[in-house]
């Protein structure tokens, strides 16, 4: 952490990892907030990417169904189901420094009918809980376009 905070050539830090099992824990959130505060005090622009919604089933089941349905896009869980699983993120948002940019993958992967798991004949996940390169690219391109390339 010290090497990062002292490296003046690094201006932006993107924090992203799977944490749906820990987000409800106050001590975990406090540690994450302290890390982000430390980066912010070192004049780093901090972009926190919240956990992407879980697909609900293993991606192979969705891929097989999509194949049988002539390449149809497939939805996993709904936004409402994800909100129940990942409810602790609301507490985290209240605790973060105001300067933190928060990217919620739900805004990029979900709509009113559910969260995409297969889009344009391509899987957004590579197993039951990790984004594929295609899925991660959707989020990375959004961050680059909105915050880094301006």
HUMO-V249175 format. One record per backbone hydrogen bond with DSSP energy under -1.0 kcal/mol. NH is the residue of the N-H (numbers start at 1). CO is the residue of the C=O. If there is no record, write none. Layout:
nh:NH co:CO
nh:NH co:CO
//
This chain:
nh:5 co:1
nh:6 co:2
nh:10 co:7
nh:13 co:45
nh:15 co:47
nh:22 co:19
nh:23 co:19
nh:25 co:22
nh:29 co:25
nh:30 co:26
nh:31 co:27
nh:32 co:28
nh:33 co:29
nh:34 co:30
nh:35 co:31
nh:36 co:32
nh:37 co:33
nh:38 co:34
nh:39 co:35
nh:40 co:36
nh:41 co:37
nh:43 co:40
nh:44 co:39
nh:45 co:11
nh:47 co:13
nh:48 co:101
nh:49 co:15
nh:50 co:103
nh:61 co:58
nh:63 co:59
nh:64 co:60
nh:65 co:61
nh:66 co:62
nh:67 co:63
nh:68 co:64
nh:69 co:65
nh:70 co:67
nh:71 co:66
nh:74 co:118
nh:76 co:115
nh:82 co:78
nh:83 co:79
nh:84 co:80
nh:85 co:81
nh:86 co:82
nh:89 co:86
nh:90 co:87
nh:92 co:88
nh:93 co:89
nh:94 co:90
nh:95 co:91
nh:96 co:92
nh:100 co:97
nh:101 co:46
nh:103 co:48
nh:107 co:104
nh:108 co:105
nh:109 co:105
nh:110 co:106
nh:111 co:114
nh:114 co:111
nh:115 co:77
nh:116 co:109
nh:117 co:74
nh:118 co:74
nh:119 co:122
nh:122 co:119
nh:124 co:117
nh:126 co:130
nh:132 co:124
nh:136 co:132
nh:137 co:133
nh:138 co:134
nh:139 co:135
nh:140 co:136
nh:141 co:137
nh:142 co:138
nh:143 co:139
nh:144 co:140
nh:145 co:141
nh:146 co:142
nh:147 co:143
nh:148 co:143
nh:149 co:144
//
